[in-house]
Amino acid sequence: MMATDMLEDAGFTVLEAASADEALEILENRSDIGLLFTDMEMPGSMNGFALAARVAER
């Protein structure tokens, strides 16, 4: 939450997801996201490393 607050204070729009699956869905439906900041341990079918790898493939 501290990272979210810092990014918002710097003028960025922050989108949060409760799981890697939700994050991937958000990323697939938006073309205006320029940065992925993720936990390594996340609920869902993949962790942060797997999420980052999936995003990098796209």
N, C-alpha and C positions, 0 to 999 in steps of 0.2 A: 504494500500500500504506500510505502514511502516513495518508491520509484514512481508510482502513478502520480502522487502529489507533486513530485519534483518536475515531472514531464509536463503536467498540466500548468504548473506555475511558469514554466518556460514557454508556454503558448501552444503546446501540442495537444491534439485531440487524442485521447486515450480510449481504446476499446478493451474491455476485459472479457475473458472467457473462463468458465469454471472448470473446463477440461480441455485436453489437447484436441479431442474430437470437435468440441464447440469452436475452438480457435481455428481449426482447419476449415470448418464450415463458413466462418466469418471471412477468412482469407479467400476462399473460393468464390464468394459472392461480392467481393469488393475489389476494385482495381486501384484504389487510392491509398493503400497501406504501404508505407515505406520502411517500416522497422518492425521486427519481431523480437520481443523481449519475453522470455519464457523461463519458468521454473524447470528444473531437470526432472523432478519427481512430480507427476501430475496424475490425477484420476483419469480413467478412461482407458481406451485400448492402446495408447502409446504414451511414452514419456516425452520430455522436452527434446531429447536428442533425436528421437524418431520424428517428432513434429518438425524440427529444423531440417532434417534430411528430406522429408516430404516436400516442404516448402522450397528447398533448394532445387529439387528435381523439376519444379514447375517454373 
